[in-house]
Amino acid sequence: MSDTPDNLSDLYKIGTVAKLTGIAVERLRAWERRYGLTPASRDGKTRFFSAEQVERLTRTKRLIDQGHPVSTVINLSN
């Protein structure tokens, strides 16, 4: 049985996003506050991210690991 509502079944909870991208949950929340990173959906306090957002965050993490500041890469277009 899924732990998300039916309309959110193709989305990822923030903890899963953290595991897939290597970006800590706390950091994702901070980016939400500082840079306007918004989840695809929310169900109460639970944040859900789309597969496209996970891919984008993975690329963002790669750029940060290469030395680019988050403030310059967080809002880059695909």
Secondary structure, DSSP 8 states (H G I E B T S, - for coil): --SS-GGGTTSEEHHHHHHHH---HHHHHHHHHHH----SEEETTEEEE-HHHHHHHHHHHHHHHTT--HHHHTT---
